[in-house]
Amino acid sequence: MPFGSGRRACPGISFALQMTLLTLASFLHSFDVTTRGNAPVDMTGSVGFTNMKLTPLDVLVKPRLSPHLYE
């Protein structure tokens, strides 16, 4: 467990989980994420403790707003 548990649990766990959610929401709000040619994503995973994808995730990330607004 990365944050521990019980008496020795990390006091920042609730903050870390909130920041993770906020960061992901901000990313998805700011960018369009698509695959090349709108192909379906292959979600085949490996068998094991970490369950990694067998194929790399190849996506295109494009800002939703015009580039001059980021200057």
PDB file as gemmi writes it, atoms N, CA and C in Angstrom:
CRYST1    1.000    1.000    1.000  90.00  90.00  90.00 P 1                      
ATOM      1  N   MET A   1       0.833  -1.178   0.000  1.00  0.00           N  
ATOM      2  CA  MET A   1       0.000   0.000   0.000  1.00  0.00           C  
ATOM      3  C   MET A   1       0.882   1.246   0.000  1.00  0.00           C  
ATOM      4  N   PRO A   2       0.717   2.128  -0.954  1.00  0.00           N  
ATOM      5  CA  PRO A   2       1.592   3.288  -1.024  1.00  0.00           C  
ATOM      6  C   PRO A   2       1.374   4.299   0.101  1.00  0.00           C  
ATOM      7  N   PHE A   3       0.174   4.386   0.678  1.00  0.00           N  
ATOM      8  CA  PHE A   3      -0.090   5.361   1.729  1.00  0.00           C  
ATOM      9  C   PHE A   3      -0.118   4.743   3.120  1.00  0.00           C  
ATOM     10  N   GLY A   4       0.071   3.443   3.221  1.00  0.00           N  
ATOM     11  CA  GLY A   4       0.027   2.778   4.513  1.00  0.00           C  
ATOM     12  C   GLY A   4      -1.401   2.691   5.032  1.00  0.00           C  
ATOM     13  N   SER A   5      -1.532   2.204   6.244  1.00  0.00           N  
ATOM     14  CA  SER A   5      -2.872   2.110   6.833  1.00  0.00           C  
ATOM     15  C   SER A   5      -2.766   2.143   8.346  1.00  0.00           C  
ATOM     16  N   GLY A   6      -3.897   2.337   8.986  1.00  0.00           N  
ATOM     17  CA  GLY A   6      -3.919   2.355  10.441  1.00  0.00           C  
ATOM     18  C   GLY A   6      -3.276   3.596  11.020  1.00  0.00           C  
ATOM     19  N   ARG A   7      -2.628   3.426  12.155  1.00  0.00           N  
ATOM     20  CA  ARG A   7      -1.987   4.551  12.847  1.00  0.00           C  
ATOM     21  C   ARG A   7      -0.902   5.214  12.017  1.00  0.00           C  
ATOM     22  N   ARG A   8      -0.259   4.444  11.178  1.00  0.00           N  
ATOM     23  CA  ARG A   8       0.875   4.973  10.415  1.00  0.00           C  
ATOM     24  C   ARG A   8       0.494   5.399   9.003  1.00  0.00           C  
ATOM     25  N   ALA A   9      -0.775   5.606   8.768  1.00  0.00           N  
ATOM     26  CA  ALA A   9      -1.234   6.030   7.445  1.00  0.00           C  
ATOM     27  C   ALA A   9      -0.719   7.434   7.136  1.00  0.00           C  
ATOM     28  N   CYS A  10      -0.489   7.683   5.886  1.00  0.00           N  
ATOM     29  CA  CYS A  10      -0.010   8.987   5.440  1.00  0.00           C  
ATOM     30  C   CYS A  10      -1.092  10.042   5.702  1.00  0.00           C  
ATOM     31  N   PRO A  11      -0.758  11.139   6.371  1.00  0.00           N  
ATOM     32  CA  PRO A  11      -1.772  12.160   6.646  1.00  0.00           C  
ATOM     33  C   PRO A  11      -2.200  12.923   5.390  1.00  0.00           C  
ATOM     34  N   GLY A  12      -1.439  12.816   4.315  1.00  0.00           N  
ATOM     35  CA  GLY A  12      -1.764  13.539   3.089  1.00  0.00           C  
ATOM     36  C   GLY A  12      -2.555  12.739   2.078  1.00  0.00           C  
ATOM     37  N   ILE A  13      -3.064  11.558   2.453  1.00  0.00           N  
ATOM     38  CA  ILE A  13      -3.753  10.703   1.487  1.00  0.00           C  
ATOM     39  C   ILE A  13      -4.988  11.378   0.903  1.00  0.00           C  
ATOM     40  N   SER A  14      -5.788  12.038   1.723  1.00  0.00           N  
ATOM     41  CA  SER A  14      -7.005  12.658   1.192  1.00  0.00           C  
ATOM     42  C   SER A  14      -6.652  13.804   0.250  1.00  0.00           C  
ATOM     43  N   PHE A  15      -5.619  14.579   0.593  1.00  0.00           N  
ATOM     44  CA  PHE A  15      -5.173  15.659  -0.287  1.00  0.00           C  
ATOM     45  C   PHE A  15      -4.639  15.102  -1.603  1.00  0.00           C  
ATOM     46  N   ALA A  16      -3.847  14.046  -1.543  1.00  0.00           N  
ATOM     47  CA  ALA A  16      -3.275  13.446  -2.748  1.00  0.00           C  
ATOM     48  C   ALA A  16      -4.363  12.904  -3.669  1.00  0.00           C  
ATOM     49  N   LEU A  17      -5.366  12.258  -3.108  1.00  0.00           N  
ATOM     50  CA  LEU A  17      -6.452  11.718  -3.930  1.00  0.00           C  
ATOM     51  C   LEU A  17      -7.274  12.839  -4.559  1.00  0.00           C  
ATOM     52  N   GLN A  18      -7.522  13.921  -3.818  1.00  0.00           N  
ATOM     53  CA  GLN A  18      -8.249  15.063  -4.374  1.00  0.00           C  
ATOM     54  C   GLN A  18      -7.451  15.729  -5.490  1.00  0.00           C  
ATOM     55  N   MET A  19      -6.145  15.877  -5.299  1.00  0.00           N  
ATOM     56  CA  MET A  19      -5.308  16.511  -6.319  1.00  0.00           C  
ATOM     57  C   MET A  19      -5.201  15.647  -7.573  1.00  0.00           C  
ATOM     58  N   THR A  20      -5.165  14.334  -7.398  1.00  0.00           N  
ATOM     59  CA  THR A  20      -5.140  13.433  -8.548  1.00  0.00           C  
ATOM     60  C   THR A  20      -6.411  13.593  -9.370  1.00  0.00           C  
ATOM     61  N   LEU A  21      -7.560  13.623  -8.706  1.00  0.00           N  
ATOM     62  CA  LEU A  21      -8.835  13.796  -9.393  1.00  0.00           C  
ATOM     63  C   LEU A  21      -8.905  15.160 -10.076  1.00  0.00           C  
ATOM     64  N   LEU A  22      -8.474  16.216  -9.391  1.00  0.00           N  
ATOM     65  CA  LEU A  22      -8.491  17.563  -9.958  1.00  0.00           C  
ATOM     66  C   LEU A  22      -7.572  17.668 -11.174  1.00  0.00           C  
ATOM     67  N   THR A  23      -6.391  17.082 -11.099  1.00  0.00           N  
ATOM     68  CA  THR A  23      -5.442  17.124 -12.214  1.00  0.00           C  
ATOM     69  C   THR A  23      -5.985  16.384 -13.427  1.00  0.00           C  
ATOM     70  N   LEU A  24      -6.555  15.209 -13.226  1.00  0.00           N  
ATOM     71  CA  LEU A  24      -7.135  14.450 -14.332  1.00  0.00           C  
ATOM     72  C   LEU A  24      -8.311  15.199 -14.943  1.00  0.00           C  
ATOM     73  N   ALA A  25      -9.187  15.767 -14.111  1.00  0.00           N  
ATOM     74  CA  ALA A  25     -10.333  16.526 -14.614  1.00  0.00           C  
ATOM     75  C   ALA A  25      -9.879  17.745 -15.403  1.00  0.00           C  
ATOM     76  N   SER A  26      -8.861  18.441 -14.921  1.00  0.00           N  
ATOM     77  CA  SER A  26      -8.335  19.616 -15.614  1.00  0.00           C  
ATOM     78  C   SER A  26      -7.735  19.233 -16.965  1.00  0.00           C  
ATOM     79  N   PHE A  27      -7.004  18.121 -17.003  1.00  0.00           N  
ATOM     80  CA  PHE A  27      -6.417  17.640 -18.258  1.00  0.00           C  
ATOM     81  C   PHE A  27      -7.508  17.298 -19.271  1.00  0.00           C  
ATOM     82  N   LEU A  28      -8.520  16.545 -18.841  1.00  0.00           N  
ATOM     83  CA  LEU A  28      -9.589  16.141 -19.754  1.00  0.00           C  
ATOM     84  C   LEU A  28     -10.443  17.329 -20.188  1.00  0.00           C  
ATOM     85  N   HIS A  29     -10.536  18.362 -19.353  1.00  0.00           N  
ATOM     86  CA  HIS A  29     -11.286  19.561 -19.711  1.00  0.00           C  
ATOM     87  C   HIS A  29     -10.520  20.410 -20.727  1.00  0.00           C  
ATOM     88  N   SER A  30      -9.186  20.380 -20.664  1.00  0.00           N  
ATOM     89  CA  SER A  30      -8.351  21.251 -21.493  1.00  0.00           C  
ATOM     90  C   SER A  30      -7.942  20.649 -22.826  1.00  0.00           C  
ATOM     91  N   PHE A  31      -7.994  19.324 -22.961  1.00  0.00           N  
ATOM     92  CA  PHE A  31      -7.492  18.678 -24.163  1.00  0.00           C  
ATOM     93  C   PHE A  31      -8.499  17.690 -24.738  1.00  0.00           C  
ATOM     94  N   ASP A  32      -8.455  17.537 -26.066  1.00  0.00           N  
ATOM     95  CA  ASP A  32      -9.180  16.467 -26.744  1.00  0.00           C  
ATOM     96  C   ASP A  32      -8.207  15.309 -26.903  1.00  0.00           C  
ATOM     97  N   VAL A  33      -8.583  14.145 -26.446  1.00  0.00           N  
ATOM     98  CA  VAL A  33      -7.741  12.957 -26.540  1.00  0.00           C  
ATOM     99  C   VAL A  33      -8.431  11.976 -27.474  1.00  0.00           C  
ATOM    100  N   THR A  34      -7.779  11.664 -28.604  1.00  0.00           N  
ATOM    101  CA  THR A  34      -8.352  10.745 -29.584  1.00  0.00           C  
ATOM    102  C   THR A  34      -7.291   9.755 -30.044  1.00  0.00           C  
ATOM    103  N   THR A  35      -7.730   8.695 -30.683  1.00  0.00           N  
ATOM    104  CA  THR A  35      -6.800   7.751 -31.296  1.00  0.00           C  
ATOM    105  C   THR A  35      -6.650   8.111 -32.762  1.00  0.00           C  
ATOM    106  N   ARG A  36      -5.623   7.599 -33.371  1.00  0.00           N  
ATOM    107  CA  ARG A  36      -5.413   7.867 -34.797  1.00  0.00           C  
ATOM    108  C   ARG A  36      -6.548   7.225 -35.593  1.00  0.00           C  
ATOM    109  N   GLY A  37      -7.246   8.034 -36.362  1.00  0.00           N  
ATOM    110  CA  GLY A  37      -8.344   7.530 -37.181  1.00  0.00           C  
ATOM    111  C   GLY A  37      -9.540   7.071 -36.356  1.00  0.00           C  
ATOM    112  N   ASN A  38      -9.621   7.546 -35.119  1.00  0.00           N  
ATOM    113  CA  ASN A  38     -10.697   7.143 -34.201  1.00  0.00           C  
ATOM    114  C   ASN A  38     -10.828   5.630 -34.082  1.00  0.00           C  
ATOM    115  N   ALA A  39      -9.701   4.941 -34.148  1.00  0.00           N  
ATOM    116  CA  ALA A  39      -9.688   3.479 -34.001  1.00  0.00           C  
ATOM    117  C   ALA A  39      -9.992   3.115 -32.549  1.00  0.00           C  
ATOM    118  N   PRO A  40     -10.617   1.970 -32.323  1.00  0.00           N  
ATOM    119  CA  PRO A  40     -10.876   1.557 -30.940  1.00  0.00           C  
ATOM    120  C   PRO A  40      -9.567   1.240 -30.208  1.00  0.00           C  
ATOM    121  N   VAL A  41      -9.554   1.457 -28.917  1.00  0.00           N  
ATOM    122  CA  VAL A  41      -8.367   1.203 -28.097  1.00  0.00           C  
ATOM    123  C   VAL A  41      -8.328  -0.274 -27.716  1.00  0.00           C  
ATOM    124  N   ASP A  42      -7.178  -0.904 -27.972  1.00  0.00           N  
ATOM    125  CA  ASP A  42      -6.992  -2.305 -27.593  1.00  0.00           C  
ATOM    126  C   ASP A  42      -6.704  -2.357 -26.097  1.00  0.00           C  
ATOM    127  N   MET A  43      -7.622  -2.908 -25.331  1.00  0.00           N  
ATOM    128  CA  MET A  43      -7.483  -2.949 -23.875  1.00  0.00           C  
ATOM    129  C   MET A  43      -6.974  -4.296 -23.372  1.00  0.00           C  
ATOM    130  N   THR A  44      -6.342  -5.085 -24.250  1.00  0.00           N  
ATOM    131  CA  THR A  44      -5.786  -6.367 -23.842  1.00  0.00           C  
ATOM    132  C   THR A  44      -4.666  -6.125 -22.832  1.00  0.00           C  
ATOM    133  N   GLY A  45      -4.745  -6.801 -21.710  1.00  0.00           N  
ATOM    134  CA  GLY A  45      -3.745  -6.623 -20.664  1.00  0.00           C  
ATOM    135  C   GLY A  45      -2.960  -7.890 -20.422  1.00  0.00           C  
ATOM    136  N   SER A  46      -1.821  -7.737 -19.776  1.00  0.00           N  
ATOM    137  CA  SER A  46      -1.005  -8.895 -19.427  1.00  0.00           C  
ATOM    138  C   SER A  46      -1.513  -9.488 -18.117  1.00  0.00           C  
ATOM    139  N   VAL A  47      -1.179 -10.724 -17.889  1.00  0.00           N  
ATOM    140  CA  VAL A  47      -1.556 -11.382 -16.646  1.00  0.00           C  
ATOM    141  C   VAL A  47      -0.433 -11.174 -15.646  1.00  0.00           C  
ATOM    142  N   GLY A  48      -0.765 -10.723 -14.480  1.00  0.00           N  
ATOM    143  CA  GLY A  48       0.250 -10.512 -13.458  1.00  0.00           C  
ATOM    144  C   GLY A  48      -0.221  -9.529 -12.410  1.00  0.00           C  
ATOM    145  N   PHE A  49       0.684  -9.182 -11.519  1.00  0.00           N  
ATOM    146  CA  PHE A  49       0.352  -8.304 -10.402  1.00  0.00           C  
ATOM    147  C   PHE A  49       0.037  -6.883 -10.857  1.00  0.00           C  
ATOM    148  N   THR A  50       0.765  -6.380 -11.884  1.00  0.00           N  
ATOM    149  CA  THR A  50       0.584  -4.998 -12.317  1.00  0.00           C  
ATOM    150  C   THR A  50      -0.421  -4.837 -13.442  1.00  0.00           C  
ATOM    151  N   ASN A  51      -0.752  -5.902 -14.184  1.00  0.00           N  
ATOM    152  CA  ASN A  51      -1.752  -5.864 -15.253  1.00  0.00           C  
ATOM    153  C   ASN A  51      -1.486  -4.742 -16.259  1.00  0.00           C  
ATOM    154  N   MET A  52      -0.330  -4.785 -16.917  1.00  0.00           N  
ATOM    155  CA  MET A  52       0.047  -3.777 -17.902  1.00  0.00           C  
ATOM    156  C   MET A  52      -0.588  -4.086 -19.251  1.00  0.00           C  
ATOM    157  N   LYS A  53      -0.773  -3.025 -20.072  1.00  0.00           N  
ATOM    158  CA  LYS A  53      -1.296  -3.213 -21.425  1.00  0.00           C  
ATOM    159  C   LYS A  53      -0.267  -3.941 -22.276  1.00  0.00           C  
ATOM    160  N   LEU A  54      -0.751  -4.832 -23.158  1.00  0.00           N  
ATOM    161  CA  LEU A  54       0.161  -5.546 -24.051  1.00  0.00           C  
ATOM    162  C   LEU A  54       0.629  -4.657 -25.195  1.00  0.00           C  
ATOM    163  N   THR A  55      -0.225  -3.741 -25.650  1.00  0.00           N  
ATOM    164  CA  THR A  55       0.126  -2.838 -26.745  1.00  0.00           C  
ATOM    165  C   THR A  55       0.222  -1.415 -26.210  1.00  0.00           C  
ATOM    166  N   PRO A  56       1.123  -0.602 -26.751  1.00  0.00           N  
ATOM    167  CA  PRO A  56       1.235   0.784 -26.286  1.00  0.00           C  
ATOM    168  C   PRO A  56      -0.045   1.568 -26.592  1.00  0.00           C  
ATOM    169  N   LEU A  57      -0.351   2.535 -25.753  1.00  0.00           N  
ATOM    170  CA  LEU A  57      -1.503   3.403 -25.970  1.00  0.00           C  
ATOM    171  C   LEU A  57      -1.057   4.553 -26.853  1.00  0.00           C  
ATOM    172  N   ASP A  58      -1.520   4.569 -28.092  1.00  0.00           N  
ATOM    173  CA  ASP A  58      -1.128   5.577 -29.073  1.00  0.00           C  
ATOM    174  C   ASP A  58      -2.295   6.540 -29.256  1.00  0.00           C  
ATOM    175  N   VAL A  59      -2.186   7.729 -28.653  1.00  0.00           N  
ATOM    176  CA  VAL A  59      -3.266   8.710 -28.727  1.00  0.00           C  
ATOM    177  C   VAL A  59      -2.734  10.050 -29.214  1.00  0.00           C  
ATOM    178  N   LEU A  60      -3.642  10.883 -29.676  1.00  0.00           N  
ATOM    179  CA  LEU A  60      -3.334  12.250 -30.073  1.00  0.00           C  
ATOM    180  C   LEU A  60      -3.945  13.181 -29.032  1.00  0.00           C  
ATOM    181  N   VAL A  61      -3.153  14.104 -28.522  1.00  0.00           N  
ATOM    182  CA  VAL A  61      -3.627  15.065 -27.531  1.00  0.00           C  
ATOM    183  C   VAL A  61      -3.583  16.441 -28.176  1.00  0.00           C  
ATOM    184  N   LYS A  62      -4.758  17.079 -28.272  1.00  0.00           N  
ATOM    185  CA  LYS A  62      -4.856  18.376 -28.942  1.00  0.00           C  
ATOM    186  C   LYS A  62      -5.544  19.368 -28.005  1.00  0.00           C  
ATOM    187  N   PRO A  63      -4.972  20.578 -27.834  1.00  0.00           N  
ATOM    188  CA  PRO A  63      -5.616  21.571 -26.972  1.00  0.00           C  
ATOM    189  C   PRO A  63      -7.004  21.925 -27.500  1.00  0.00           C  
ATOM    190  N   ARG A  64      -7.953  22.118 -26.597  1.00  0.00           N  
ATOM    191  CA  ARG A  64      -9.314  22.485 -27.000  1.00  0.00           C  
ATOM    192  C   ARG A  64      -9.393  23.945 -27.425  1.00  0.00           C  
ATOM    193  N   LEU A  65      -8.576  24.801 -26.816  1.00  0.00           N  
ATOM    194  CA  LEU A  65      -8.607  26.223 -27.123  1.00  0.00           C  
ATOM    195  C   LEU A  65      -7.537  26.582 -28.145  1.00  0.00           C  
ATOM    196  N   SER A  66      -7.687  27.744 -28.741  1.00  0.00           N  
ATOM    197  CA  SER A  66      -6.727  28.237 -29.721  1.00  0.00           C  
ATOM    198  C   SER A  66      -5.360  28.442 -29.057  1.00  0.00           C  
ATOM    199  N   PRO A  67      -4.259  28.128 -29.765  1.00  0.00           N  
ATOM    200  CA  PRO A  67      -2.920  28.253 -29.163  1.00  0.00           C  
ATOM    201  C   PRO A  67      -2.581  29.656 -28.655  1.00  0.00           C  
ATOM    202  N   HIS A  68      -3.116  30.710 -29.287  1.00  0.00           N  
ATOM    203  CA  HIS A  68      -2.769  32.070 -28.835  1.00  0.00           C  
ATOM    204  C   HIS A  68      -3.322  32.379 -27.441  1.00  0.00           C  
ATOM    205  N   LEU A  69      -4.306  31.640 -26.984  1.00  0.00           N  
ATOM    206  CA  LEU A  69      -4.850  31.855 -25.644  1.00  0.00           C  
ATOM    207  C   LEU A  69      -3.925  31.329 -24.554  1.00  0.00           C  
ATOM    208  N   TYR A  70      -2.962  30.468 -24.908  1.00  0.00           N  
ATOM    209  CA  TYR A  70      -2.033  29.909 -23.934  1.00  0.00           C  
ATOM    210  C   TYR A  70      -0.781  30.760 -23.759  1.00  0.00           C  
ATOM    211  N   GLU A  71      -0.646  31.822 -24.536  1.00  0.00           N  
ATOM    212  CA  GLU A  71       0.552  32.676 -24.460  1.00  0.00           C  
ATOM    213  C   GLU A  71       0.470  33.640 -23.307  1.00  0.00           C  
TER     214      GLU A  71                                                      
END                                                                             
